[in-house]
Amino acid sequence: MTKENKKEGEPLPPRSRVHPSNKMKMVRLFYNVLIAAFFLLTAGLVFWGIQFLE
């Protein structure tokens, strides 16, 4: 058996190993953006409320 024949008989590696997923990274980014938007909206509404009362 030659080296090429042996390589042809081997199964391919799983797709998850060849192309790893970045799903958890995207989920973490989504939640961080969501939390930042919540704080910015809260701060903006508080600032707007203070200005409105003056």
Distance bins in CASP14 RR format, pairs under 12 A and 6 or more apart:
PFRMAT RR
TARGET T0000
AUTHOR 0000-0000-0000
RMODE 2
METHOD distances of the structure
MODEL  1
1 7 0 0 0 0 0 1 0 0 0 0 0
1 8 0 0 0 0 0 1 0 0 0 0 0
1 9 0 0 0 0 1 0 0 0 0 0 0
1 10 0 0 0 0 0 1 0 0 0 0 0
2 8 0 0 0 0 1 0 0 0 0 0 0
2 9 0 0 0 0 0 1 0 0 0 0 0
3 9 0 0 0 0 0 1 0 0 0 0 0
3 10 0 0 0 0 0 1 0 0 0 0 0
4 10 0 0 0 0 0 1 0 0 0 0 0
11 17 0 0 0 0 0 1 0 0 0 0 0
12 18 0 0 0 0 1 0 0 0 0 0 0
13 19 0 0 0 0 0 1 0 0 0 0 0
13 20 0 0 0 0 0 1 0 0 0 0 0
14 20 0 0 0 0 0 1 0 0 0 0 0
14 21 0 0 0 0 0 1 0 0 0 0 0
15 21 0 0 0 0 1 0 0 0 0 0 0
16 22 0 0 0 0 0 1 0 0 0 0 0
16 23 0 0 0 0 0 1 0 0 0 0 0
21 27 0 0 0 0 0 1 0 0 0 0 0
22 28 0 0 0 0 1 0 0 0 0 0 0
22 29 0 0 0 0 1 0 0 0 0 0 0
23 29 0 0 0 0 0 1 0 0 0 0 0
23 30 0 0 0 0 0 1 0 0 0 0 0
24 30 0 0 0 0 0 1 0 0 0 0 0
24 31 0 0 0 0 0 1 0 0 0 0 0
25 31 0 0 0 0 0 1 0 0 0 0 0
25 32 0 0 0 0 0 1 0 0 0 0 0
26 32 0 0 0 0 0 1 0 0 0 0 0
26 33 0 0 0 0 0 1 0 0 0 0 0
27 33 0 0 0 0 0 1 0 0 0 0 0
27 34 0 0 0 0 0 1 0 0 0 0 0
28 34 0 0 0 0 0 1 0 0 0 0 0
28 35 0 0 0 0 0 1 0 0 0 0 0
29 35 0 0 0 0 0 1 0 0 0 0 0
29 36 0 0 0 0 0 1 0 0 0 0 0
30 36 0 0 0 0 0 1 0 0 0 0 0
30 37 0 0 0 0 0 1 0 0 0 0 0
31 37 0 0 0 0 0 1 0 0 0 0 0
31 38 0 0 0 0 0 1 0 0 0 0 0
32 38 0 0 0 0 0 1 0 0 0 0 0
32 39 0 0 0 0 0 1 0 0 0 0 0
33 39 0 0 0 0 0 1 0 0 0 0 0
33 40 0 0 0 0 0 1 0 0 0 0 0
34 40 0 0 0 0 0 1 0 0 0 0 0
34 41 0 0 0 0 0 1 0 0 0 0 0
35 41 0 0 0 0 0 1 0 0 0 0 0
35 42 0 0 0 0 0 1 0 0 0 0 0
36 42 0 0 0 0 0 1 0 0 0 0 0
36 43 0 0 0 0 0 1 0 0 0 0 0
37 43 0 0 0 0 0 1 0 0 0 0 0
37 44 0 0 0 0 0 1 0 0 0 0 0
38 44 0 0 0 0 0 1 0 0 0 0 0
38 45 0 0 0 0 0 1 0 0 0 0 0
39 45 0 0 0 0 0 1 0 0 0 0 0
39 46 0 0 0 0 0 1 0 0 0 0 0
40 46 0 0 0 0 0 1 0 0 0 0 0
40 47 0 0 0 0 0 1 0 0 0 0 0
41 47 0 0 0 0 0 1 0 0 0 0 0
41 48 0 0 0 0 0 1 0 0 0 0 0
42 48 0 0 0 0 0 1 0 0 0 0 0
42 49 0 0 0 0 0 1 0 0 0 0 0
43 49 0 0 0 0 0 1 0 0 0 0 0
43 50 0 0 0 0 0 1 0 0 0 0 0
44 50 0 0 0 0 1 0 0 0 0 0 0
44 51 0 0 0 0 1 0 0 0 0 0 0
44 52 0 0 0 0 0 1 0 0 0 0 0
45 51 0 0 0 0 0 1 0 0 0 0 0
45 52 0 0 0 0 0 1 0 0 0 0 0
46 52 0 0 0 0 0 1 0 0 0 0 0
46 53 0 0 0 0 0 1 0 0 0 0 0
47 53 0 0 0 0 0 1 0 0 0 0 0
47 54 0 0 0 0 0 1 0 0 0 0 0
48 54 0 0 0 0 0 1 0 0 0 0 0
END
